[in-house]
Amino acid sequence: MPIPILKTRSLLNRSRRWLALAVVSTIMGQAYAQEHRYLYAAVPGVRNYLQHGGIGIVVFDMDNGYKFVKRIPTWPVDPGKPVENVKGIAADAKTGRLYVTTINRLAAFDLDTDKKLWEQTFEGGCDRLAISPDGKTIYLPSLEGPFWNVVDASNGKLLTKIQTNSGAHNTIYAEDGSRVYLGGLHYNYLLVADPSTNKVVEKVGPFADAVRPFTVDGSNSRCYVNVNGLLGFEIGDIKTGKELYKVTVQGFQTGPVKRHGCPSHGIALTPDEKEIWLSDGPNNYVHVFDNTVMPPKQIADIKTTDMPGWIFMTTDGKYVIPSSGDVIDRKTRKIAYTLHDETGTQVQSEKTVEIDFHDGKPVANNDQFGIGQKRQSGQ
């Protein structure tokens, strides 16, 4: 018996709709599989040890509401010894490696397998590292000590040392590979090293006090520096070596902080360099400054759920992540997400990095410091 024409058309239309949905679903699935972004956070502390038996790297899905993905074990903690504080994190997508430092060691992990490739200890301990753009060389500060170690990133072997006697602490490798910025806890100048000679060739300052967290613009023209005792930041001209401006947070009082002993311990440039985001430890706020005018103008104040001891910026500049674990939408100035681990515990980390994958392979990453991405004409 022939099927009625109306019923045939209905079945045909329904089939077409299902086929269209299947095609769209397949395309979306392929796109999701091809391009994906993850946030890697090195998590230290006693709570992490008690819950998970050691220091770990916690991974979050940036394309899915910053949901917890997995925990990568690093090394167990000896119950008879103090828990090692994590000091820094860096990644190199080209070689597929992630690097983490504690006060005692530097370790490399394979981003494909999550397996530890090697670990090394160094005289004087380890602090917040930086890796060269080609992924070959690590500048590793001793733990608030007199020198930086220059390390072969492929195997962790020591190549040489740079003696500064400045309390080696924070490190930024310029994205064009031309210089390395060295911030010491006991020195009110920001030092600049030439990686071709591994010698200090410049210094910027003096600033009002010792250099704490800092960042630089994409053209290696200006540095933005936190210093002891200041709820705010200072700006230095890298080309002339002179301080330009001192910017103080308005409408808030300074006071005691939970850690670091520094009112503003965290600063980042948005990738377009139009804004500066600053931590406010005494008041549990982050403050936003318009960087298109000089001196920069305070334009927004955002309450965080805990003390922000670091400021991280996503590669696309859409989200700002203070170490409190709040993921702040840059456009709305609102907390959009909060980082939680597999137990539902809010994750707080000052050591985070974004790593982007294509077809499951790492292809790009950013830095733990909020470095500007705007280059001068011709660069």
PASETI-291435 format. One record per atom (N, C-alpha, C): residue in one letter; x, y, z. Coordinates in steps of 0.02 Angstrom, whole numbers, plus 50000, padded with zeros to 5 digits. Example, Ala and Ser with C-alpha at 12.3 -4.5 7.8 and 13.67 -1.06 7.14 Angstrom:
BEGIN
A506604971650390/A506154977550390/A506604983550390/S506424988850354/S506844994750357/S506455000250394/
***
This chain:
BEGIN
M500424994050000/M500005000050000/M500445006250000/P500365010949953/P500795016849950/P500695021350011/I501265024650034/I501235029250091/I500945035850067/P500485038850104/P500195045250084/P500735050550073/I500605055050025/I501105060150008/I501265064550068/L500755066650107/L500875071050164/L501335067750216/K501215061250227/K501615057550276/K502335056850251/T502405055650185/T503065055050155/T503465061450163/R503125067150150/R503465073650157/R503655074850230/S503215072850276/S503365073750347/S503985069850367/L504015063550345/L504595059350361/L505225062250329/L505155064750267/L505735067550232/L505995073850268/N505525078250288/N505735084250324/N506065082650391/R505765077650425/R506045075650489/R506755072850480/S506845068950427/S507505066050414/S508015071550399/R507775076550360/R508225082150345/R508435085850408/R507945086850452/R508105090450514/R508615086550556/W508495080050562/W508955075850600/W509655075850569/L509665075650501/L510315075750466/L510675082350479/A510295087850475/A510595094450487/A510875094950558/L510475092450607/L510705092550676/L511335088350685/A511345082650651/A511925078150657/A512545081450628/V512465084950570/V513025088450539/V513285093950584/V512815098050611/V513015103450657/V513365100650718/S513075095250745/S513375092250805/S514075089650791/T514165086650732/T514825084050713/T515325089650706/I515115095050672/I515555100750662/I515755103850728/M515255104750773/M515395107650838/M515865103150878/G515745096550873/G516165091850909/G516885092050885/Q516955092650817/Q517635093050789/Q517985099450811/A517605105050810/A517905111450832/A518115111150905/Y517685107950946/Y517835107351017/Y518465103151027/A518515097750986/A519095093350993/A519725096650967/Q519655100850915/Q520245103750884/Q520555109250926/E520145113650953/E520395119350991/E520115119351061/H520565119351110/H520325119551179/H520845122751223/R520605126351274/R521045130151318/R520975127551389/Y521545127051423/Y521555124551492/Y521975129051535/L521765129651598/L522135133351648/L522485128251693/Y523145128851698/Y523545124551742/Y523745128551803/A523585125851862/A523745129351925/A524145124651970/A524735126751988/A525135122952037/A524875124752106/V524695119552144/V524365120652208/V524795117952265/P525025122352308/P525435120252365/P525015119852429/G525355119052484/G525025120152548/G524845113852586/V524735114752651/V524585109152696/V523915106052679/R523415110052662/R522755107352645/R522805102652586/N523185104652535/N523265100452477/N523605093752496/Y524095094152540/Y524435088152562/Y523965083552600/L523575086252646/L523125082152686/L522585078852644/Q522335082452593/Q521785079752552/Q522035075052498/H522635076552470/H522835072952410/H523525069752415/G523855070252472/G524475066752483/G525085069752449/G525035075852427/G525615078952396/G525435085252359/I525955088552335/I525865094452293/I525585092152226/G525165096252195/G524875094252132/G524775100052084/I524645098352021/I524465103151970/I523735101951952/V523315106851962/V522595106151951/V522435109451884/V522045105951842/V521895108351775/V521155109951769/F520995115751738/F520315118051731/F520155119251657/D519525117851638/D519285118651570/D519055125851560/M519445129851526/M519275136851517/M518695137851469/D518565132951426/D518015133451378/D517365130351404/N517385128151466/N516795125051496/N516705127451567/G516675134151575/G516545136951640/G517075135851692/Y517695134651670/Y518255133651717/Y518125127751763/K517825122551736/K517685116451775/K518335112451786/F518355109051842/F518925104751857/F518985099151805/V519595097851782/V519715092551733/V520095086751764/K520665088251795/K521085082951822/K521595085951869/R521915081551906/R522465083451950/R523075079451929/I523615082851917/I524245079651897/I524685079151959/P524845073151982/P525275072552041/P525985074652024/T526315077752071/T527005079852060/T527485075452100/W527465075952165/W527875071652208/W527545071552277/P527595066052312/P527305065652379/P527685069852428/V527355071652480/V527665075652533/V527865070952590/D528475071752614/D528715067852670/D528385070452734/P527995066152768/P527645068452829/P528115071052883/G528745069052880/G529215071252931/G529545077852915/K529375080752856/K529685087052835/K529155092352820/P529335098652823/P528845103952806/P528605103252734/V527985105252722/V527715105152654/V528075110352612/E528295108252552/E528645112852507/E528165117852477/N528335124152481/N527925129252449/N528095129552375/V527575129752333/V527675130552262/V527865137852247/K528365138852204/K528625145552192/K528495148152122/G528405143852073/G528305146452006/G528075141151957/I527825143451899/I527595139051846/I527745142251779/A527905138151730/A528035140551662/A527895134751614/A527735136451552/A527585131351502/A527905133251436/D528025128151395/D528245129151326/D527875124251282/A527395126751244/A526975122451203/A527375119151147/K527875122551122/K528265119851066/K528605113251084/T528875112951144/T529195106751167/T528715102451208/G528105104951221/G527605101051257/G527795099951330/R528055105151362/R528285104251430/R527995109551477/L527905107351539/L527685111651594/L528225111351648/Y528395117051676/Y528915117451728/Y528625120351792/V528805117251848/V528575119551913/V529165119851960/T529195125252000/T529715125752051/T529405125652120/T529755122652167/T529625123452238/T530235126752269/I530225127752334/I530805130852366/I531435126552359/N531335120052343/N531905115452340/N532085112952271/R531625113052223/R531755109552160/R531395112752100/L531645110752042/L531345112451978/L531185105851943/A530565105151918/A530365098951885/A530035100551818/A530125095951770/A529825096551704/A529325090851694/F528745092551664/F528215087651652/F528025087651578/D527855081751552/D527645081051483/D526905082651478/L526715087351435/L526015089451430/L525585084351394/D525885079651358/D525505074351326/D525315068851375/T525785067051417/T525685061251461/T525585063151535/D525735069451553/D525725071851622/D526265068651665/K526735065251634/K527265061951671/K527845066751685/K528145065751743/K528745069751759/K529325067251717/L529675071951684/L530235070251641/L530895070451680/W530965075451722/W531565075951763/W531435080951819/E531855080751869/E531865085951920/E532575086951944/Q532725093151963/Q533395094851985/Q533345099452047/T533845098952089/T533915103652144/T534505108252129/F534495114152161/F535015119052147/F535245122352211/E535865124352211/E536145128052268/E535715134152282/G535515135052344/G535135140852364/G534385140352352/G534145134552325/G533435133652314/G533185136852250/C532515137252243/C532205139552181/C531655144552195/D531535148952147/D530995153852154/D530615154352087/R530325160152072/R529875160752014/R530275161551950/L530235156351909/L530645155651849/L530335158951788/A530745159151734/A530505161351668/A530865157251615/I530515155951559/I530805151951506/I530855156051442/S531365154851403/S531485158551341/S530945156851290/P530805161451243/P530285160251192/P530415154051150/D531045152151141/D531185146051102/D531155139751144/G531015140451209/G530935134651252/G531575131251272/K532145134351260/K532785130951271/K533115132651338/T532965138551365/T533335140951422/T532875143451477/I533025141651539/I532655144051597/I533095148551638/Y532825154251657/Y533135158551707/Y532795156951774/L533185154351820/L532925151851884/L533245155651942/P532855159751977/P533145163152034/P533265158452092/S533825159452126/S533905155952190/S533385158752238/L533255155352292/L532715157152337/L532895163452376/E532725169352347/E532875175752379/E533615176452393/G534015173452349/G534735173152359/G535115177952315/P535775176952309/P536205181752274/P536275180752199/F535965175552171/F536085174252100/F535475171052066/W535485171551999/W535025167751956/W535405162151924/N535105156151921/N535385150551884/N535125150851812/V535565149651765/V535365148851695/V535385141451680/V534805138651659/V534715131451658/V534505129051588/D534775123351567/D534575120051505/D533885117051516/A533375119451480/A532695117251490/A532575109951469/S533015107251429/S532915100351405/S533065095151459/N533515096951505/N533715091951555/N533825094651625/G533755101251634/G533835104151700/G534555105251722/K535025104551676/K535725105551693/K535905112851698/L536315114451748/L536535121351758/L537035123351704/L536905129151673/L537355131751622/L537825137051650/T537545141751688/T537955146851720/T537555150351773/K537855155151807/K537505159151858/K537605166551844/I537105170451863/I537155177751859/I537125180551929/Q537665183251952/Q537705185852020/Q537425192852023/T536915193952065/T536615200652071/T536615203252143/N536625198652192/N536595200552263/N535985204852278/S535415203152247/S534825207352253/S534235203852287/G534315197552308/G533755193752336/G533325190952280/A533615186852237/A533305184352175/A532605181652189/H532115183852149/H531425182152166/H530975181152105/N530815186552068/N530355186252011/N530725187251945/T530495183851892/T530855183851829/T530365184151770/I530505188451722/I530125188751659/I530615188451601/Y530485183851555/Y530885183451494/Y530495187251440/A530785192451411/A530445196351360/A530215191851303/E529625193151276/E529335188751226/E529715188851160/D530115194051148/D530525194151088/D531215190851101/G531315188551163/G531935185051180/G532545189451188/S532455196051187/S533025200651187/S533315201951255/R532915200751308/R533155202351376/R532755198451427/V533025198351488/V532695195151544/V532675200151601/Y532085200851632/Y531995205551687/Y532055201951754/L532465204551798/L532625201351861/L532415205751919/G531925203451958/G531685207252015/G531925204152080/G532275208052121/G532535205552184/G532185208552244/L532085204452296/L531735206652356/L532115211752397/H532765212452385/H533175216852427/H533475222552387/Y533155224352332/Y533445229452288/Y532895233652258/N532995240252257/N532475244752231/N532575246652157/Y532955242652122/Y533015243152049/Y532775236652017/L532485237151958/L532345231251916/L532935230251869/L533245224451873/L533835223051832/L533635220051765/V534035221251714/V533905218751647/V534535215051623/A534445208651605/A535015204551582/A534965203351507/D535545202751476/D535595200851405/D535695193351402/P535205189451375/P535275182151375/P535815179651327/S536055183851282/S536595181651237/S537265181351273/T537315185351327/T537935185451366/T537835183151437/N537205182751459/N537035181251529/N537365186151577/K537325192551558/K537595197951598/K537045203151610/V537045206251669/V536605211851682/V536865217851644/V536435220951602/V536655226351559/V536295232951574/E535725232651611/E535355238751626/E535035238051694/K534805243651721/K534375243551779/K533895249451775/V533295248351803/V532765253351801/V532595255351873/G532585261851887/G532445264251954/G532865270451969/P532955272052033/P532705268152090/P531965269152102/F531645263852128/F530945264252149/F530935265752224/A530335266952250/A530265269252320/A530495263952370/D530465257652351/D530665252252396/D530845246252353/A530955240552386/A531155234552350/A530625232352300/V530855229752243/V530405227552190/V530065221052209/R529395221052204/R529005214952216/R528725212552149/P528115210052143/P527865208152077/P527885213952028/F527995212351965/F528035217451914/F527815214551847/T527715218851799/T527585216551731/T527885221651683/V527895219851618/V528195224251567/V527725224451507/D527805229651466/D527405230051405/D527735226051349/G527375225451294/G527605221151239/G528175224051199/S528305230551205/S528835233751168/S529465234851209/N529475232051270/N530045232851315/N530205240251327/S529665244151336/S529745251351347/S529615253251420/R529115249951451/R528925251851518/R528835245751563/C528995246751627/C528875241551677/C528395244451729/Y527995240151757/Y527485241951806/Y527635237851869/V527795241251923/V528135238051980/V527755239052045/N527625233552080/N527405233952150/N528025234752194/V527965238752247/V528515239552294/V528255238952365/N528695237352410/N528505236952480/N528215243552505/G527675242952545/G527385248752577/G526905252852536/L526785250952472/L526365254952429/L525745251152407/L525145253852423/L524525251552395/L524445255052328/G524745252052277/G524775255152211/G525365252252173/F525645256152128/F526205253752087/F526605259752061/E527195258152036/E527615263152004/E527775261051933/I527905265851890/I528055264551820/I528755266951805/G529135262551771/G529815264351751/G529895264251676/D530335268551652/D530505268851580/D531105264251569/I530995258651534/I531535253751525/I532085256551481/K531915260751434/K532405263251386/K532885268351418/T532625272451465/T533045277351498/T533285275151567/G532935270151595/G533105267851662/G532825272151718/K532385276851701/K532115281451751/K531415279551774/E531255281251837/E530565280651860/E530155286251830/L529535284651809/L529095289551778/L528535291951824/Y528175287151854/Y527585288951893/Y527525284351954/K527215287152005/K526985283352063/K526235284052066/V525875278452067/V525145278452066/V524885275152130/T524485278752168/T524215276252231/T523465274952224/V523235269352252/V522525267752252/V522145273052291/Q521595275352262/Q521185280452294/Q520555277352324/G520345279952382/G519725277852414/G519785271752458/F520395269152467/F520505263252509/F521115264552552/Q521085261752614/Q521635262552661/Q522085256352660/T522725257352666/T523185251752672/T523155248852742/G523435242952752/G523415239752817/G523765233052814/P523685228952866/P524015222452868/P523745217752816/V524155212952794/V523955208052745/V524105200952771/K523775195952742/K523865189052765/K524555186352749/R524835188452692/R525475185752670/R525835190852626/H526465189752616/H526905193652574/H527135200252606/G526775202852655/G526975209052687/G526985215052640/C526595214752587/C526605219952536/C525885221652518/P525655227852525/P524945229452513/P524695227552443/S525095228952392/S524915226952323/S525435221852300/H525235215552301/H525685210052280/H525345206652221/G525395209852163/G525095207152103/G524885212752056/I525125212251993/I524965217351944/I524995214251875/A524545216251830/A524535213451763/A524275218551714/L524555218351653/L524305222151597/L523815217851558/T523275220751532/T522865217251484/T523275216451420/P523145211351379/P523545210351318/P523575216451273/D523025220351269/D523025226351228/D523345232351263/E523555231351326/E523895236251366/E523475242451382/K522825241951374/K522395247651389/K522235248151464/E522305242551500/E522145242551571/E522695239351612/I522745241551674/I523175238451724/I522715235851779/W522815229551799/W522435226651855/W522915225651913/L522695227751972/L523125228152030/L522805224752091/S523205221052128/S522945217752189/S522955222652248/D522475221652292/D522415225552354/D522325220552410/G522885218752443/G522865213752496/G522505215852559/P522595221952583/P522265223952645/P521505223952641/N521235225252581/N520505226052575/N520165220552535/N520555215652510/N520285210252468/N519915213052407/Y520265217052369/Y520005220052308/Y520515219352252/V520285219952191/V520725221552135/V520485228152106/H520955232252085/H520795238852058/H521015239051985/V520615242451945/V520745242951873/V520935250151856/F521465250951816/F521705257551796/F521705258151720/D521505263951697/D521545265651626/D522265267351610/N522575263351567/N523275264251550/N523375268251485/T522825270951459/T522885275051398/T523035282351414/V523015283951479/V523195290751501/V523765290151551/M524155295351557/M524715295451603/M524655301351651/P524715300151717/P524765293451746/P524115289651740/P524135282951744/P523525278951737/P522985281051788/K522355280651767/K521795282951807/K521395276951834/Q521245276951898/Q520855271751930/Q520125272151905/I519865266551877/I519195266751846/I518715261451874/A518955256551912/A518505251451939/A518825248151999/D518405245652045/D518615242152105/D518175236052112/I518475230152120/I518095223952119/I518265219952182/K517765218252220/K517865214252281/K518005207052264/T518495204052296/T518655196952286/T518455192852347/T518425186252339/T518195182052394/T518735180852447/D519365182452430/D519905181852478/D520465186452454/M521015186452491/M521565190852473/M521845189052404/P521895193952360/P522225192652295/P522975193852302/G523365188552298/G524085189152305/G524455188652239/W524075188352184/W524365188152117/W523805189652068/I523985192252008/I523495193651956/I523715190051892/F523265185651866/F523405182051804/F522915184351751/M523155184851689/M522745187151634/M522705181751580/T522095180151557/T522035175251503/T522315178151438/T522495173751392/T522815175851330/T522375180551290/D521715179251289/D521275183551250/D521065189851288/G521265190451350/G521125196451389/G520405196951412/K520005191651406/K519305191951425/K519195190951500/Y519655187251531/Y519585185751602/Y520215187351639/V520125189551702/V520675190951747/V520595186451808/I521125183051827/I521075178051881/I521565179751937/P521335183151988/P521765184052047/P521855177452083/S522355177152126/S522525170852160/S521985168552209/S521485172652221/S520925170652264/S520505165052233/G520595163852169/G520205158752134/G519585161452100/D519505168052100/D518945171252065/D519135172351992/V518675170751947/V518785172051876/V518345177951858/I518655183751845/I518295189951836/I518225191551762/D517605192951741/D517475195051673/D517725202251665/R518195203251621/R518495209851614/R517985215151591/K517515213151549/K517035217851522/K516515220051574/T516245215151611/T515715216751658/T515975218651727/R516615217051740/R516925218251806/R516605213951861/K516305208351841/K515975203951889/K516335197151892/I516275193851950/I516545187051956/I516085182351917/A516365179251864/A515965174851821/A515995167651844/Y516575165551869/Y516675158651892/Y517135158751953/T517155153151987/T517625152152042/T517945145352033/L518595144952041/L518955138652033/L518825133952092/H518605127852077/H518515122652128/H518835116152105/D519125112552152/D519435106152134/D518925100552136/E519165094352133/E518715088552129/E518325087352194/T518535090452249/T518175089852312/T517695095552323/G517695100452277/G517275106352286/G517615111852323/T518245110852342/T518615115952379/T518845121452331/Q518765127752352/Q518995133252311/Q519745133052305/V519985133552244/V520705133152230/V521005140152227/Q521515141252266/Q521875147552265/Q522595146152246/S522835149552194/S523515148352171/S523805154752141/E524435156052157/E524795161652127/E525235159252070/K525165152952051/K525585150051999/K525135146751946/T524925150751897/T524465148351846/T524715150151777/V524535146051728/V524715147251659/V524185144351613/E524035147751559/E523565145151509/E523945141251456/I523675135351438/I523965131351384/I523405129451336/D523495131051272/D522995129651221/D523195123451181/F522695119351165/F522815113051130/F522455112851063/H522735109451015/H522425108150950/H522475100650938/D521885097550930/D521855090250922/D522245086650977/G522185089351038/G522495086051095/G523225087451105/K523525091651062/K524235093251068/K524325100551087/P524785102051132/P524895109151152/P525165113151093/V524875118951082/V525095123251026/V525265130351048/A525025132551106/A525165139351128/A525095139751203/N525425144651232/N525375145851304/N525525153151318/N525345155451377/N525545162051398/N526005161551459/D526075166951495/D526545167351550/D526175168551615/Q526485166851671/Q526165167851736/Q526115175251754/F526525179551721/F526485186751730/F526025189651676/G525655194851693/G525215198051644/G525595202751600/I525945200151550/I526385204151507/I525975207151450/G526115213451433/G525775216651377/G525975213551311/Q525525213851262/Q525645210751198/Q525695215751141/K525665222051156/K525675227151103/K526395228751085/R526555227951022/R527245229350998/R527265236050963/Q527825239250963/Q527915245450926/Q527925243850851/S527775248850811/S527775248050738/S528455245650715/G528435240350673/G529055237650646/G529335231950687/Q529035230550745/Q529305225050786/Q528925218650773/
***
